[in-house]
Amino acid sequence: MSSPKVLFGFHAVGVRLKTAPQSIIEVYFEASRRDARMRQFLERAKEAGVRLIEADAMRIAKLAGSHGHQGVAARVEEVKDTRTLDELLDDLEAEGVKAPLLLVLDGVTDPHNLGACLRVADGAGVHAVIAPKDHAAGINATVAKVASGAAETVPYFMVTNLARTLKELQERNIWVIGTSGDADKHLYQMDLTGPTALVLGAEGDGMRQLTRKTCDELVSIPMQGAVESLNVSVASGVCLYEALRQRLAAKA
């Protein structure tokens, strides 16, 4: 069995309470905090039958490794989606999902950026987020806090060879679209209603050269001001919500 990990903040712990309460070992809460949000949280925790432990803010901060814990932290067993990316895509096909939407992050190492990307991915209905095993952030307590529960709901696959994985997606007729500031086409000229994998690189460096070469198409996000590029999580939001907008319009 994997060693316990820590979740902190109302959103991250609350989503685990909702989706897998049996995986929670114990919840620590700041006893001096008696506001409505804390009372509602404790009621949900009691209903779920989890072990509650009173603690002061410093003890929770030490457990969470952060002072941004909002007075709540939980020790939990890791709940893993045991499916591979291939199995997930097979399951989507079996469920009749004709146009999967995937987010690929190449070289995003900042946990705050990854957490924000996962949150956006969840909101836009992304089926999975994919990243390379090297030069990428894994899921930790900071990612889970920033993701506000999305780290628990969006499958996150770290793959050994990203270029090979992109080619495998192409073999499944998933169109791989990379973002680049120097692309001739811009995002709003693309049809994103079909099976799509949107690839975003790290800030500054962008996608690695091999990743860039593997993409079917490159697009830019139109920039009207003096700033040359957007934060990767903001760029993810722009791209994914354009895909969602097109898909909702196609259904209307």
N, C-alpha and C positions, 0 to 999 in steps of 0.2 A: 504494500500500500504506500502511496506517496505521502510525504510528510505534510502536515497541515500548513495552510497559508493563511494570510490575514487579509480581510476586506475591511474597509472603513468608509464612513460617510453614510448618510441615510439612503441614498439611491442604491449604492453598490450592495449594502447589506440587505436593503429592502427587496431588491430583485431576487437575491438568493433565498430570502424567506419565502418569496412567492413561488420560485421555480424548483427549488431543491432544499426544503427545510431540513430534511433528514441528513444533509451533508454538513450542517452547522454543529460544531462541537460545543461552542459557548459564545455568548454575546456579552461584551463589556459595555456598560453605559455609564455616563457621567451622572451620578446621583444628585448633584446640585442643580441639574438642568430639569426644570419642571414645566416647561412650556407645552403648548398644545401639540406641536410636532413630535416632541419626545414622548408625550403620553400616548399619542396614536401609534407611534412606533412600538412602544412597549406592549400595548394591547395586542398588536399583530404578532409580536414575538411570543407572548404568552399563549395566544390561540394556536400558534404553531408548535407549542410545547418545547421550545428551546430553553437551554439553561441560561439564566440571566445572572450576571455578576456586576455588583456595584463597584465603580472605580473612580478615581479622580482624573482630571484632565491630563496630568503629567503621565500617569500610568498608561492611559489610552494612547497618548502621543508616542510613548516609548514602544508600545506594541505595534502601532501603525507605522512608525518611522516618519511621522508627519504630524504637524499641529493642525492640519486641515481636516480633522476627523469628525467634527460636528458633535462630538460627545458619544460617538458610537463606533465600535469595532467588533469584529467577529473572527474567531479562529474557525476555519472551515476545512473540510477535506476537498481536494480538487475534484471537480466534476468535469470529466472530459467527454467530448464528443468522440467516441472511438472510431467513427467513420473516417476513411481517407477522403481526400478531395474527389477521387474517382467515384467512390461509393455515394458521396453526397450528390454529385451530378447525376448518377444513375437513379438515385431516389427522386430527384427533381423531375427527371424525365418520366419516371413511372407515375408520378403525381400529376403529370400533364402540364408541367411548367415548360412552355415552349421557348421562352426568352429569358434565361437566367441573367442576372445582373451581378457581376463580380467586381471587386475593387482589388487592384494589385498595387502594393507599396514596395518600391525598390529603394532600399537604403534609408528607411525612416528609423532612426535610432533613438529619437527623443520620446520618452514614455508619455509626456504630455501630448505630443502630436499624435501618437498612436491612439491614445485614449479618445482624443477628439475625433479622429478619423473613424473609430469604431462607433462612436455615438452618432455621427452623421450617417454612417452605413446602415445602422439600425433604423434610423428615421426614414431613410430613403428606400428601405425594403431590400437591401443588398443580401444576396444569398450566402456569400462567403467573402472573407478578406484573405488575401494570399500575400506572403512575404518570404524572402529568402532566409535561410537559417543563419547565414553570416551577414554582418552589417545590417542588422535589424533588431528592433526592440521586441522582447518577449512580453507576455502578460505578467505584470506584477501588481502590487497593491496600488501604486500611483496610477498605472494605466486603468485599473478597475475603477478607481475613484473618479478620474477625469471622464471615463466612459459613461458614468452614471447608470450602470447596470448593463450597458451594451456588451461589455466583455463577457457577460454571462449568456447573452442571447445570439450574438453573431459568431458563427464558426470562423476560427482564425487558424489558417494552415501555414506553417513554416516549412518551406520545401528546400531540398538540397540543391537543386539546379533550376533556377527560375526560368531561364531561356527554354529549357526542355519542357517545363510545365506549361509555358505559353504555347509551345508548339502542340502539346497534347490538347490544349483548349481549342486551338485552331482545327485540329483533327475532328473535334466535336462540333465544328461549324460555329464556334464562338468567335466573334470578331474582336480582335485585340487592338485597342485604340490607346496609343500613348500620348501624353501631354508634353509639349515642348514649346518654349517661347518663340522658336524660329520656324515653326511649322507654317506651311502655306495656307492650309485651311484652318478655320477657327471652329470652336466647339459647336456653335449654333448653325453650322452648315452640315452637321453630321446627323444621320438617322440613327438614333440610339434605341429604337423600338425592338430590334432583334436581339438575339443572344449576344451579350456584350461584356467584355472585360476592359475596364478603364484602368490604365497604368499610370501611376504618378511616382515621380522620383523625389529624392530628398531635396530640401531647399539648398540652393547654391549649386550643388553638383548635378542635380537632375537625375534622370535615369542613367544607368550604366550603358556603355556603348552597345554591348551585346543585346541587352534588353531592348534598346531603341531599334536596333536592326531587326529584331524578331517581330516587332509590331506590324500589323497589317496597314495601319494608318497613323499619322501623327497629326494632332490638332493643337491649337493654341487657345488660351483664354484671352479674349480681347482686353487689352489694358489701355485705358484712356488717359491716365495721368503720368506722373513722373516715375512712379514706382514700377520696377521691371517685372516683379513676380509676386505671387501671393504665398502666404504660409500654406504648407501642404494640406493641413486639415481644412482650411478655407477653400483651397482649390478643389479638394475632394467634395466639399459641399456643393460648390458651383456645378461641378461635372455630374455628380450623382442626382442632384435635384433637376438638372436639365433632362437627364434620362427619365426620371420619374414624371416630369411635366409632359414629355412627349408620349410616354406610355399611357398616362391618364387621358390625354387628348385623343389618342388613337382608340381608346375604349369608349369614349363619349359618343 
